[in-house]
Amino acid sequence: MKATLPRGLRQLALLSALLTFCFSACKKADDLPSPATGSPDAVTTNAVGVSGPKTVCYVEVNNNDFSNVGKYALASGQPLFDIGIIFAANINYNTSTQKAVLSFNTQVTNVLNNRATYIQPVQAKGIKVLLSILGNHQGAGVCNFPTQAAATEFAQQLADAVNTYGLDGIDFDDEYADYGTNGTGQPNAYSFVYLVTALRNLLPNKIISFYYYGPAASRLSYNGVTVGSKVNYSWNAVYGTYSVPNVAGLGKSSLGPAAVDIQSTSASTAASLAQRTKTDGYGIYLTYNLPNTNVSSYLSGISNALYGQATTYGTSTTPASGVSFFADANYGGAATTIIPKGNYTLSQLQGYGFVNDWASSVKIPSGWTVTLYADDNFTGSSWTLTADKSDFTTLSPTANDKVSSVKIQ
């Protein structure tokens, strides 16, 4: 269970930490930047896109509805937020096995288990959804794995969560570990590097981000490997301030120096930090603590500075019509959210709740054409459908549990 206070109540501690940690001194492109120039670990998924920095939003799901991330849009109709982050899962410590364990409290569990309600409608807008990971006062954190094998084992737990719940990546937050509790070790030089390296190997096409704070912020390189070569983004952790994360390997387009708490940072400060972010050419603008109430006026100050557009607030995050795939024949079992017209690789389909080699039936709006492909990237055997299909085993050859990419026209 998450046993931490909301970040909004911790600004004095964070500002004090700013004096302790050495913080030195973003463009909303269509493609998510690679972890590092020329890196083989490039993220190939697409983000929401208008010209300007990407806007990131943490939601305290203990108190607020995560699906609200998808309700904010620019005047042009494009979503305001590029990345929404579920705050937060925990690193717990099993004293019997002496191992770190990924844990979800009741509220996080509800969001993940009901992803069709909370997550998939947000992803259907093109917004990427990450799961934040932080300590839980039990001695386990991202910086004190005793061995590389232990770090890799925990990375596998994270990858399993991303794949199970159809998420777009992981965000690391090195807070509340209480290193040393339960006989655990203190932060070491290699742990965080081992962890992000293992996770990148397991999730080569997903997002990994780092909330620039805690012992991890000073342990970003080991044996010639840098955290910056493995993560996609890093952002300032002190709300109401402007400070560039010092993460070697990340360029300006992947860094967020501005951070605001929507419920406590003044609107004038938020707008000023947005303008500074754009003027300085950084690629990320970080927001935290999105409430259940309409805060489009506050967010308009940010979006006007970043994009020259006001922010609007709506209630619908699901397309009015589209294609739905089902895990079982006769439209039974788990279902995707509604998928609008477009061409979808496997990673893009997963944002709608689609699972590889999983579909057994499909519902198609009248007049639409759907082409199924057995392999990713529109390759392999294909089947063209112009109406609902209740049983993929009746297709020749069978398409049952075979589909990996789709074109919808």
C-alpha positions as CSV (number, residue, x, y, z in Angstrom):
1,M,0.0,0.0,0.0
2,K,1.2,3.5,-0.8
3,A,1.9,5.2,2.5
4,T,3.2,8.6,1.3
5,L,1.8,12.1,1.6
6,P,0.7,13.8,-1.7
7,R,3.6,15.6,-3.3
8,G,1.7,18.9,-3.0
9,L,2.2,18.7,0.8
10,R,5.9,18.2,0.5
11,Q,7.1,21.3,-1.2
12,L,9.1,22.6,1.7
13,A,11.0,19.3,1.9
14,L,11.5,19.4,-1.9
15,L,12.8,23.0,-1.9
16,S,15.2,22.0,0.9
17,A,16.4,19.1,-1.1
18,L,17.0,21.4,-4.0
19,L,19.8,23.0,-2.0
20,T,21.2,19.6,-1.2
21,F,21.2,18.1,-4.7
22,C,23.1,19.7,-7.6
23,F,20.5,20.6,-10.1
24,S,22.1,22.3,-13.2
25,A,20.8,25.0,-15.0
26,C,11.4,20.4,-25.0
27,K,9.3,20.8,-28.4
28,K,6.3,18.7,-29.0
29,A,7.4,16.7,-32.0
30,D,5.3,13.9,-33.5
31,D,7.9,11.2,-32.6
32,L,9.1,10.5,-29.1
33,P,12.8,11.2,-28.9
34,S,15.3,8.3,-28.7
35,P,17.0,7.7,-25.3
36,A,20.2,9.0,-27.0
37,T,21.3,10.0,-30.4
38,G,22.0,6.9,-32.5
39,S,20.9,4.6,-29.7
40,P,19.5,1.2,-30.8
41,D,16.9,1.6,-28.1
42,A,14.9,4.2,-29.9
43,V,11.2,4.5,-29.0
44,T,9.2,4.3,-32.2
45,T,5.7,5.0,-30.9
46,N,4.1,8.3,-31.8
47,A,3.1,11.0,-29.3
48,V,0.4,13.6,-29.6
49,G,1.8,16.4,-31.7
50,V,1.7,20.1,-32.2
51,S,4.8,22.3,-32.4
52,G,6.1,23.0,-28.9
53,P,7.1,21.1,-25.7
54,K,5.4,18.0,-24.6
55,T,3.1,18.4,-21.6
56,V,3.3,15.7,-18.9
57,C,0.7,15.2,-16.1
58,Y,0.9,13.2,-12.9
59,V,-2.4,12.2,-11.4
60,E,-2.7,11.2,-7.7
61,V,-5.1,8.3,-8.3
62,N,-5.7,7.9,-4.5
63,N,-7.8,11.0,-4.8
64,N,-8.5,11.8,-8.5
65,D,-9.8,10.1,-11.6
66,F,-7.0,9.3,-14.0
67,S,-9.3,9.5,-17.1
68,N,-9.5,13.2,-16.6
69,V,-6.1,13.4,-18.4
70,G,-8.0,12.8,-21.7
71,K,-10.6,15.5,-21.1
72,Y,-8.3,18.4,-21.8
73,A,-7.7,19.6,-25.3
74,L,-6.3,22.5,-27.2
75,A,-8.6,24.8,-29.1
76,S,-7.6,22.9,-32.3
77,G,-9.0,19.7,-30.8
78,Q,-5.7,18.0,-30.1
79,P,-5.1,16.7,-26.5
80,L,-3.3,19.0,-24.2
81,F,-1.3,16.3,-22.5
82,D,1.2,14.0,-24.3
83,I,1.9,11.8,-21.3
84,G,-0.2,10.9,-18.3
85,I,1.4,9.2,-15.3
86,I,-0.4,7.0,-12.8
87,F,0.9,8.1,-9.4
88,A,1.9,5.7,-8.0
89,A,2.9,2.0,-7.6
90,N,5.4,1.1,-4.9
91,I,8.6,-0.8,-4.4
92,N,7.9,-2.9,-1.3
93,Y,10.3,-5.3,0.5
94,N,9.6,-8.9,1.2
95,T,11.5,-9.6,4.4
96,S,11.2,-13.4,4.0
97,T,12.8,-13.5,0.5
98,Q,14.8,-10.3,1.0
99,K,13.7,-9.1,-2.4
100,A,12.1,-6.0,-3.8
101,V,8.4,-6.5,-4.9
102,L,6.3,-4.3,-7.1
103,S,3.1,-3.4,-5.2
104,F,-0.2,-1.7,-6.1
105,N,-2.4,-0.1,-3.5
106,T,-6.2,-0.4,-3.8
107,Q,-6.6,2.7,-5.9
108,V,-3.8,1.9,-8.3
109,T,-5.2,-1.7,-8.6
110,N,-8.6,-0.3,-9.5
111,V,-7.1,1.9,-12.3
112,L,-5.1,-1.0,-13.7
113,N,-7.8,-3.6,-13.5
114,N,-10.4,-1.3,-15.0
115,R,-8.1,0.0,-17.8
116,A,-11.0,0.0,-20.2
117,T,-12.5,2.8,-18.1
118,Y,-9.5,4.7,-16.9
119,I,-6.5,4.0,-19.3
120,Q,-7.6,3.0,-22.7
121,P,-9.9,6.1,-23.3
122,V,-6.9,8.2,-22.6
123,Q,-4.6,6.2,-24.9
124,A,-7.3,6.4,-27.6
125,K,-6.6,10.1,-27.7
126,G,-2.9,9.4,-28.5
127,I,-1.8,10.1,-25.0
128,K,0.9,7.8,-23.5
129,V,0.2,6.3,-20.1
130,L,3.1,5.6,-17.7
131,L,3.1,4.0,-14.3
132,S,5.2,5.8,-11.6
133,I,7.3,3.7,-9.3
134,L,8.5,4.9,-5.9
135,G,9.5,3.6,-2.5
136,N,7.2,2.8,0.4
137,H,9.3,3.2,3.6
138,Q,10.3,-0.4,3.6
139,G,14.0,-0.1,2.7
140,A,13.6,-1.1,-1.0
141,G,14.3,1.5,-3.7
142,V,15.8,1.9,-7.2
143,C,19.3,2.5,-5.7
144,N,20.0,-0.5,-3.4
145,F,19.6,-3.7,-5.3
146,P,22.4,-5.9,-4.0
147,T,23.2,-7.5,-7.3
148,Q,22.7,-7.0,-11.0
149,A,20.5,-10.1,-11.0
150,A,18.2,-8.6,-8.3
151,A,17.9,-5.4,-10.4
152,T,17.0,-7.4,-13.5
153,E,14.4,-9.5,-11.5
154,F,12.6,-6.3,-10.5
155,A,12.9,-4.9,-14.0
156,Q,11.0,-8.0,-15.2
157,Q,8.2,-7.3,-12.7
158,L,7.9,-3.8,-14.2
159,A,7.9,-5.1,-17.7
160,D,5.3,-7.6,-16.8
161,A,3.0,-4.8,-15.4
162,V,3.5,-2.7,-18.6
163,N,2.6,-5.7,-20.8
164,T,-0.2,-7.0,-18.7
165,Y,-2.0,-3.7,-18.4
166,G,-1.2,-2.3,-21.8
167,L,0.8,0.7,-20.5
168,D,3.3,2.8,-22.5
169,G,6.1,2.8,-20.0
170,I,7.6,3.3,-16.5
171,D,8.4,6.5,-14.6
172,F,11.1,6.3,-11.8
173,D,10.8,8.4,-8.6
174,D,13.4,7.7,-6.0
175,E,11.5,8.9,-2.9
176,Y,10.4,7.2,0.4
177,A,12.6,4.2,0.1
178,D,13.9,4.8,3.6
179,Y,17.1,3.0,2.7
180,G,18.4,0.8,5.5
181,T,15.0,-0.1,6.9
182,N,14.5,-3.9,7.4
183,G,18.2,-4.5,7.1
184,T,18.4,-3.3,3.5
185,G,21.5,-1.7,2.0
186,Q,22.3,1.9,1.4
187,P,22.3,3.3,-2.1
188,N,25.1,1.9,-4.3
189,A,26.8,3.1,-7.4
190,Y,25.4,0.5,-9.8
191,S,21.8,-0.3,-8.9
192,F,19.9,2.3,-10.8
193,V,22.0,1.9,-13.9
194,Y,21.5,-1.9,-13.8
195,L,17.8,-1.4,-13.4
196,V,17.2,1.0,-16.3
197,T,19.5,-1.1,-18.5
198,A,17.5,-4.2,-17.8
199,L,14.2,-2.5,-18.3
200,R,15.3,-1.0,-21.6
201,N,16.3,-4.4,-22.8
202,L,12.9,-5.8,-21.8
203,L,10.9,-2.8,-23.2
204,P,12.9,-1.5,-26.2
205,N,10.0,0.4,-27.6
206,K,8.4,1.8,-24.4
207,I,9.0,5.1,-22.5
208,I,11.2,5.2,-19.5
209,S,11.3,8.5,-17.6
210,F,13.1,9.8,-14.5
211,Y,11.7,12.2,-11.9
212,Y,15.0,13.9,-11.1
213,Y,15.2,13.5,-7.4
214,G,16.7,11.4,-4.6
215,P,19.9,9.3,-4.4
216,A,19.3,8.2,-8.0
217,A,19.9,11.7,-9.2
218,S,23.6,11.4,-8.3
219,R,24.0,7.8,-9.4
220,L,23.5,8.1,-13.2
221,S,26.6,6.4,-14.5
222,Y,28.4,3.1,-13.9
223,N,31.1,1.3,-15.8
224,G,30.7,3.6,-18.7
225,V,26.9,3.1,-19.0
226,T,24.7,6.2,-18.4
227,V,21.1,6.3,-17.3
228,G,20.6,9.0,-19.9
229,S,21.4,6.5,-22.7
230,K,18.5,4.3,-21.5
231,V,15.7,6.7,-20.5
232,N,13.7,8.9,-22.7
233,Y,13.0,11.9,-20.5
234,S,13.9,13.5,-17.2
235,W,12.2,16.4,-15.5
236,N,12.6,18.7,-12.5
237,A,11.0,17.5,-9.3
238,V,10.5,20.8,-7.4
239,Y,7.1,22.4,-8.1
240,G,7.0,26.1,-8.9
241,T,10.7,26.2,-9.9
242,Y,12.8,26.0,-13.0
243,S,15.9,23.8,-12.9
244,V,17.4,21.7,-15.7
245,P,18.0,18.0,-14.7
246,N,21.7,17.1,-15.1
247,V,21.3,13.8,-17.0
248,A,24.2,13.1,-19.3
249,G,23.0,11.7,-22.6
250,L,19.7,13.6,-22.8
251,G,19.4,16.6,-25.0
252,K,17.2,19.6,-24.5
253,S,14.2,18.0,-26.2
254,S,14.1,15.3,-23.6
255,L,14.5,17.5,-20.5
256,G,11.9,19.4,-18.5
257,P,13.2,22.2,-16.3
258,A,9.8,23.6,-15.3
259,A,7.5,21.8,-12.8
260,V,4.2,23.0,-11.4
261,D,1.6,21.6,-8.9
262,I,-1.7,22.5,-10.5
263,Q,-3.3,22.8,-7.1
264,S,-0.7,24.9,-5.4
265,T,1.6,26.7,-7.9
266,S,0.1,30.1,-8.9
267,A,-1.3,30.5,-12.4
268,S,1.1,33.4,-13.1
269,T,4.1,31.2,-12.2
270,A,2.9,28.3,-14.2
271,A,2.5,30.5,-17.3
272,S,5.8,32.2,-16.8
273,L,7.6,28.8,-16.5
274,A,5.8,27.7,-19.6
275,Q,7.1,30.7,-21.6
276,R,10.6,30.2,-20.3
277,T,10.5,26.5,-21.3
278,K,9.5,27.4,-24.8
279,T,12.0,30.3,-25.1
280,D,14.9,28.2,-23.8
281,G,14.0,25.4,-26.3
282,Y,13.3,22.5,-23.8
283,G,11.1,19.7,-24.7
284,I,9.1,18.9,-21.6
285,Y,6.7,20.8,-19.3
286,L,5.7,19.0,-16.2
287,T,2.4,19.3,-14.3
288,Y,1.3,17.4,-11.2
289,N,-1.9,16.9,-9.2
290,L,-4.6,17.1,-11.8
291,P,-7.9,17.4,-9.8
292,N,-11.4,16.1,-10.6
293,T,-12.6,19.7,-11.1
294,N,-12.3,21.7,-14.4
295,V,-9.0,23.5,-14.3
296,S,-9.0,24.5,-18.0
297,S,-8.6,28.2,-17.1
298,Y,-5.4,27.5,-15.2
299,L,-4.1,25.2,-17.9
300,S,-4.9,27.8,-20.6
301,G,-2.2,30.0,-19.2
302,I,0.3,27.2,-19.8
303,S,-1.0,26.1,-23.2
304,N,-1.2,29.7,-24.5
305,A,2.5,30.1,-23.7
306,L,3.5,26.8,-25.1
307,Y,1.3,26.5,-28.1
308,G,-0.6,29.7,-28.6
309,Q,-3.9,28.0,-27.9
310,A,-6.3,27.9,-25.0
311,T,-7.2,24.7,-23.2
312,T,-10.8,23.3,-23.3
313,Y,-12.4,20.7,-21.1
314,G,-14.8,18.0,-22.2
315,T,-16.4,14.9,-20.9
316,S,-15.9,12.4,-23.7
317,T,-12.6,10.5,-24.3
318,T,-14.0,7.8,-26.6
319,P,-14.5,8.1,-30.3
320,A,-18.2,8.0,-31.3
321,S,-17.7,5.1,-33.7
322,G,-15.1,2.6,-34.7
323,V,-13.9,-1.0,-34.7
324,S,-14.0,-3.3,-31.6
325,F,-12.0,-6.5,-31.4
326,F,-12.9,-9.3,-29.0
327,A,-10.8,-12.1,-27.4
328,D,-13.5,-14.8,-28.0
329,A,-15.8,-15.8,-30.9
330,N,-19.3,-14.3,-31.0
331,Y,-18.0,-11.0,-29.5
332,G,-17.3,-12.5,-26.2
333,G,-14.5,-12.2,-23.7
334,A,-12.3,-9.1,-23.2
335,A,-12.7,-6.3,-25.8
336,T,-10.7,-3.4,-27.1
337,T,-11.9,0.2,-26.8
338,I,-13.4,1.7,-30.0
339,I,-10.6,2.1,-32.6
340,P,-11.1,4.9,-35.2
341,K,-9.9,4.8,-38.8
342,G,-6.2,4.5,-39.3
343,N,-3.3,2.1,-39.7
344,Y,-2.2,0.4,-36.5
345,T,1.0,-1.5,-35.7
346,L,0.9,-3.9,-32.8
347,S,2.3,-1.3,-30.3
348,Q,-0.4,1.2,-31.4
349,L,-3.2,-1.4,-31.1
350,Q,-2.0,-2.2,-27.6
351,G,-3.0,1.3,-26.6
352,Y,-6.6,0.3,-27.3
353,G,-6.4,-2.9,-25.2
354,F,-5.5,-5.2,-28.1
355,V,-3.3,-8.2,-27.3
356,N,-1.0,-9.9,-29.9
357,D,-2.4,-13.1,-31.4
358,W,-5.5,-12.7,-29.3
359,A,-8.5,-11.5,-31.4
360,S,-11.3,-14.0,-32.4
361,S,-14.1,-11.7,-33.6
362,V,-14.6,-8.1,-34.6
363,K,-17.4,-5.5,-35.0
364,I,-17.1,-3.1,-37.9
365,P,-19.3,0.0,-38.6
366,S,-21.3,-0.1,-41.9
367,G,-19.3,1.1,-44.9
368,W,-15.9,0.5,-43.2
369,T,-13.2,-1.8,-44.4
370,V,-10.8,-3.6,-42.0
371,T,-7.6,-5.4,-43.2
372,L,-6.1,-7.8,-40.7
373,Y,-2.4,-8.8,-40.9
374,A,-0.9,-11.9,-39.2
375,D,2.4,-10.0,-38.5
376,D,3.3,-6.7,-37.2
377,N,3.9,-3.7,-39.5
378,F,1.2,-4.9,-42.0
379,T,3.0,-8.0,-43.2
380,G,2.2,-11.7,-43.4
381,S,-1.1,-13.3,-44.3
382,S,-3.9,-10.8,-44.6
383,W,-7.7,-10.8,-44.5
384,T,-10.1,-8.0,-45.7
385,L,-13.4,-7.6,-43.9
386,T,-16.3,-5.2,-44.7
387,A,-18.8,-6.3,-42.0
388,D,-18.8,-7.8,-38.5
389,K,-17.1,-11.2,-38.2
390,S,-18.2,-13.3,-35.3
391,D,-15.6,-16.1,-35.7
392,F,-12.1,-15.8,-37.1
393,T,-11.8,-19.5,-37.4
394,T,-14.1,-19.4,-40.4
395,L,-11.7,-17.3,-42.4
396,S,-9.3,-19.0,-44.8
397,P,-6.7,-19.5,-43.6
398,T,-7.9,-19.1,-40.1
399,A,-7.2,-15.7,-38.5
400,N,-8.1,-16.9,-35.0
401,D,-5.5,-15.7,-32.5
402,K,-3.3,-14.6,-35.4
403,V,-3.7,-10.9,-35.9
404,S,-0.8,-8.5,-35.1
405,S,-1.5,-5.3,-37.1
406,V,-4.6,-3.7,-38.7
407,K,-5.6,-1.2,-41.3
408,I,-9.0,0.5,-40.8
409,Q,-10.6,2.5,-43.6
